């Protein structure tokens, strides 16, 4: 297959509902937002929401699967807010042992516990007048949830082992891959803290819900790798992109980025092709019969298989009816409004 420059190849594989012939600067603005790549309808909604809420100073809860870019969204909110000249402090609540997390968040005084040979400021104090991002807050213990709730309500806290109250002016952004409403019902997460956090919810779509963004993301990653690792990857084949769009991507954008890096580094130069893909992706037949998915020894995600089957049927019905939704709805024996809603949910377009 003839090599195609990354930019041209990407343009061939991206379709928007309203394509405008603007200059390259306008195109780049449409394709990215504060460093976040996304042209799909779902991502454009996220970008619009960030624009609306960034300066509000309201608490925001970002929910999404692992690898969907929750940290990038938090940084974008901070950069768009009036606090952008002040600190942005991030802490992963699930990556720090529980007995150390309290000290990391609120600091400690000398002698507060064994090994505390000097006083230390916590993340909340470091983020004063700026933004603190509590990633994976759903993994936080009940005791710490109480203290975070106090900061939200009173904007003050005491360091571990101390009795001096420290007041802070800080905006709190939180993120989790968990369903916190479900965690509240299970008794794993405080209901009062949930409602304090759930002022403005931001739900990030999984990569399989925004497959039209995959070619754009691949192009972005390749261009970055060519620059940072001195590679000479000049494109990716159409067939390879189709294989990658057909894959489920349980690790979402992070997994895609790692996969592209692996392929590019091993290839070194030239065009990325199907044979450069790992077997778990290249072994997927793009034209396979989705009514009979393979059930391997590792099992299968039923909801994902059903969604992929439904998506494929909708796309086929639209193709057969030349994208006349009324006729496609008749083929599927559903109401037109139901079909339109599913088309929006799956972000289906002519380049799907």
Secondary structure as the mmCIF struct_conf table of DSSP 4:
data_model
#
loop_
_struct_conf.conf_type_id
_struct_conf.id
_struct_conf.beg_label_comp_id
_struct_conf.beg_label_asym_id
_struct_conf.beg_label_seq_id
_struct_conf.end_label_comp_id
_struct_conf.end_label_asym_id
_struct_conf.end_label_seq_id
HELX_RH_AL_P HELX_RH_AL_P1 UNK A 6 UNK A 12
TURN_TY1_P TURN_TY1_P1 UNK A 13 UNK A 13
BEND BEND1 UNK A 17 UNK A 18
HELX_RH_AL_P HELX_RH_AL_P2 UNK A 24 UNK A 31
STRN STRN1 UNK A 32 UNK A 33
TURN_TY1_P TURN_TY1_P2 UNK A 34 UNK A 35
STRN STRN2 UNK A 36 UNK A 37
BEND BEND2 UNK A 40 UNK A 40
HELX_RH_AL_P HELX_RH_AL_P3 UNK A 41 UNK A 53
HELX_RH_3T_P HELX_RH_3T_P1 UNK A 54 UNK A 56
STRN STRN3 UNK A 60 UNK A 63
TURN_TY1_P TURN_TY1_P3 UNK A 66 UNK A 67
BEND BEND3 UNK A 68 UNK A 68
HELX_RH_AL_P HELX_RH_AL_P4 UNK A 70 UNK A 80
BEND BEND4 UNK A 81 UNK A 81
TURN_TY1_P TURN_TY1_P4 UNK A 82 UNK A 85
BEND BEND5 UNK A 86 UNK A 86
STRN STRN4 UNK A 88 UNK A 92
TURN_TY1_P TURN_TY1_P5 UNK A 93 UNK A 95
BEND BEND6 UNK A 96 UNK A 96
HELX_RH_AL_P HELX_RH_AL_P5 UNK A 98 UNK A 106
STRN STRN5 UNK A 108 UNK A 108
TURN_TY1_P TURN_TY1_P6 UNK A 110 UNK A 111
BEND BEND7 UNK A 112 UNK A 113
TURN_TY1_P TURN_TY1_P7 UNK A 114 UNK A 115
BEND BEND8 UNK A 118 UNK A 118
STRN STRN6 UNK A 120 UNK A 120
HELX_RH_AL_P HELX_RH_AL_P6 UNK A 123 UNK A 126
TURN_TY1_P TURN_TY1_P8 UNK A 127 UNK A 129
BEND BEND9 UNK A 130 UNK A 130
STRN STRN7 UNK A 131 UNK A 135
TURN_TY1_P TURN_TY1_P9 UNK A 136 UNK A 136
HELX_RH_3T_P HELX_RH_3T_P2 UNK A 137 UNK A 139
HELX_RH_AL_P HELX_RH_AL_P7 UNK A 142 UNK A 154
BEND BEND10 UNK A 155 UNK A 155
STRN STRN8 UNK A 156 UNK A 158
STRN STRN9 UNK A 160 UNK A 160
TURN_TY1_P TURN_TY1_P10 UNK A 161 UNK A 161
STRN STRN10 UNK A 165 UNK A 167
STRN STRN11 UNK A 171 UNK A 176
BEND BEND11 UNK A 177 UNK A 178
HELX_RH_AL_P HELX_RH_AL_P8 UNK A 180 UNK A 186
TURN_TY1_P TURN_TY1_P11 UNK A 187 UNK A 187
BEND BEND12 UNK A 188 UNK A 189
HELX_RH_AL_P HELX_RH_AL_P9 UNK A 191 UNK A 197
TURN_TY1_P TURN_TY1_P12 UNK A 198 UNK A 199
STRN STRN12 UNK A 200 UNK A 203
HELX_LH_PP_P HELX_LH_PP_P1 UNK A 204 UNK A 206
HELX_RH_3T_P HELX_RH_3T_P3 UNK A 207 UNK A 209
HELX_RH_3T_P HELX_RH_3T_P4 UNK A 211 UNK A 213
HELX_RH_AL_P HELX_RH_AL_P10 UNK A 214 UNK A 228
BEND BEND13 UNK A 229 UNK A 229
STRN STRN13 UNK A 232 UNK A 236
HELX_RH_AL_P HELX_RH_AL_P11 UNK A 238 UNK A 246
BEND BEND14 UNK A 247 UNK A 247
TURN_TY1_P TURN_TY1_P13 UNK A 250 UNK A 251
HELX_RH_AL_P HELX_RH_AL_P12 UNK A 252 UNK A 267
STRN STRN14 UNK A 269 UNK A 272
HELX_RH_3T_P HELX_RH_3T_P5 UNK A 274 UNK A 276
BEND BEND15 UNK A 277 UNK A 277
HELX_RH_AL_P HELX_RH_AL_P13 UNK A 279 UNK A 282
TURN_TY1_P TURN_TY1_P14 UNK A 283 UNK A 283
BEND BEND16 UNK A 284 UNK A 284
TURN_TY1_P TURN_TY1_P15 UNK A 286 UNK A 287
HELX_RH_3T_P HELX_RH_3T_P6 UNK A 290 UNK A 292
TURN_TY1_P TURN_TY1_P16 UNK A 297 UNK A 298
HELX_RH_AL_P HELX_RH_AL_P14 UNK A 302 UNK A 320
TURN_TY1_P TURN_TY1_P17 UNK A 321 UNK A 323
HELX_RH_AL_P HELX_RH_AL_P15 UNK A 325 UNK A 332
TURN_TY1_P TURN_TY1_P18 UNK A 333 UNK A 333
BEND BEND17 UNK A 334 UNK A 334
HELX_RH_AL_P HELX_RH_AL_P16 UNK A 336 UNK A 346
TURN_TY1_P TURN_TY1_P19 UNK A 347 UNK A 347
TURN_TY1_P TURN_TY1_P20 UNK A 350 UNK A 351
#
